[in-house]
């Protein structure tokens, strides 16, 4: 469970008081996650002992972006390829005014998120089970912030995410410290999709050793061309 030391670490990261309700919900989430992960592979079993450091803390590092860019708490956020609910579920617990849309094409993962939503009564969570390319048909230019964690390389990820962001809004990609190659390979995607990197916010996971991560903050400058995102499969076969 999440002890007092870990709660203090989270409070320092988020910059807001951790309420009793948020603490209870976080511990209930961890319990549900470990039960579900015992029969359905949400994350590697090897990651379970470090669930807090590798997944919960890492998810809530998005708070660094919120603070630096004065992002309101009542935004509409889309999390593409949410998997086991990271960062969507920790964000939903600690930002109850935020409208969060976790999207994944794998039904068993969205099923887990729906279970947590029901058990924890997370009224700000709107799970979506479909592919990003299909969801884009009726949801382009519809979100204040789009995010994605451990899904794909940046040149593909931009095509999956940028069409959903409002013009002038942000896509924030969770990446490791070796993101320079991905950025270099994504230069054409930045140009085609009318977006640019405006910041790289670095942080370190609370482990011993060097566990450096970063949030790559990408701003959408103009509307995405109507052709994007392309039909399912083309993004992977012929990345921009």
N, C-alpha and C positions, 0 to 999 in steps of 0.2 A: 504494500500500500504506500501512499504518498505521505511521508513523515513531515514533521515540522521543518526540518532543514530543507527539504525539497520544496515545500510551500514557500519558504522564505526566498529561495532561489528564483522561483516563478514570480513572486511579487516584485523582486528587483528587476526582472526581465520585462514584465508587462508594464510596470510603472503605475499600477492601480492596486487597491486593496483586494485581497483574495477573500471573498465572503464565505461564510459557513456553508451556504447553499452550493457555491462553486466547489468548495472542498469536498462536500458529500458527493456531489455529482461526479467529480473527478475520480474519487475512490470507487464509486459504483461502476463507472466506465471501465476502470482497470479490471475489476472483478469480471464484468461481462466479457471483456476482451479476452482474458485468459481462458475463460470457459469456452468461448466460441473458437478461439485459436487452437484448442486442444483437438478439435475435429475438422476444422476448416482453416486452410493455410492463408491467414491474413498477413502475417509476417513470419519470417524464419523463427523456428523454435529457439535458435541460438540468440535471437534478439530479445526474448522475453525477460531475462534478468535485467536488461538495460532499456526496457520499454520507456521509462521516464526520460532518460538522457537522449536516446536515439530517435524517439518519435514524438513524445509529448513536448519536451523542451524545444526540440527542433521545430515543431509545428508552431509553437507560440513565439518563436523568434520573429515571426511576421509582425509582431508588436513593434519591433525596432523600426520597421517601415512606417507603420501607423503613426508612431510618435514623431519621426523625423519629418514626415510630410503632412502632419496635422490632419490625418484622415478621420472624418467623423465616424462615430460608432454605429450609426444607423445605415451604413452603406449596404449595397447589394453585391455580394461576393460569390463568384463561381470558382469552384475547385475542381479542375479537370484531372481525371485519373486518380480519384481520391483513395482507391484501394480500401484499406481497412479504416478509412476515415481520417487520414492525416493530410493536411492540417484541419479539415472541417470540424471534427468532433471536439478537439480541445478549444478551437476558436468559438464554437457554439456555446460551450460551457462558460467561458470567461467573457464573452461579448454577447450578452443576451439580447441586445438591441440590434445586432447585426443580422441581416437576412442572408443565410448561407445556403448555397446550392451545391452539394457534393454530387459529382457526376462520375459514373463509371459504367462500363458496358458489361461487367461481370455481375450477374444477378445475386450470387451468394454474398458478394461484398456489400452491395446495396442493401441486401436483406439484413446484414448485420447492422448497418447504419440505421435502418428502419426500426430494428429491435431496440437499439440504444435510444433512439428518438422517443419511442413509446415508453420505455422503462424510466428514462430520466426526465420525461415530459419537456423535451427541448422544442419549444414552439417556434423557434427561429430557424429551423432546419427543414430543407425541402429537397430530399434525395431524388436523383434522376438516374434511371437505368437506361442508358442508350449510348451510342457512339457520339463523340463530339461533332463529327461531320453531319450527323442527322439532327442533332439538337440545334445546330446552327441555322437550320432552315427558317425557324421562327424566332430566333433569339439573338440575332446580330445586334451589336451596338446597344446591349441591354444591361451591362454590368459596370459598376464603378471600379471594381478591382477583380482581376482574374489571376488565379494562382495555380501552380502545379508543382508537384514534388516527386522526384524520382520516377519520371514517366518516360522521357525520350530526350534525344539530343536537341539542342536549341534550334537548329535549322528546321526540324520537324515540329517542335513544340510551338514555335511562333505561329505556324499555320493553324494549329489546333486551337490556339488561345486568343490571338489578337482580334479576330473577327468579332468576338463577343464583347470586347471592351468598347465603352463609349469613346468618342473622339476626345482626346485630352485626358483620358483615364489611363490606368496602369495595368500592366501584366507583371507579376513578380514571380520569378523562377527560383526555386531552391536548388542550389548547386554546391558541389564540393570546391575545394580550393584550386582544383585544376581545370577551371572553366575556360581558360584562355583559348584553348584549341577549339572548343565549341563555338565561342564567340567569333573567332576568325572564320570558321566554316559557315557561319550564319549571316555573313555580310550581305549576300544577295537577298536573303529572306527579309532582312531589315529594310532594304530598299523597296522591294516589291510590295511589302505589307505596310509601308508608310509608318514605321516606328523606329525608335532609337533607344539605346541604353543611356539612362540619365544618372545612374548611381550603381554602386556595388557595395552593399553593406555587409561587412564581415563580422563574424561572431565565432565563438568557440563553444562546442558542446561541453557540459560539465563532467568530463572524464579526466583521468590522468593521461598525459600525452598530448599529441597534436591532433585535435579533431576539429580542424577549422572548416567552417562552412561560409556560404555567402548567399545573400539575396540579390539577384540581378534585377534591378528595377528598370522596366522598359515602358516608355511612354508612347501612346498612340497619337500621332500627329494629325493624321487625316483618315477619312473613311477607308476601309479595306476594299479593294477591288471586288466586284461582285463574283468573280470566279472562285474566290477562296472562302472557306476551305474547300479543296477539291473532294471528289467522291472517295468513299472508303477504299483504302489500299494505295491510292496514288501518292499520298503524302509520304508513305514509307518507301514505295518503289522509286519515286522520282522526287526526292526532297529538294526544296528550293535552294 
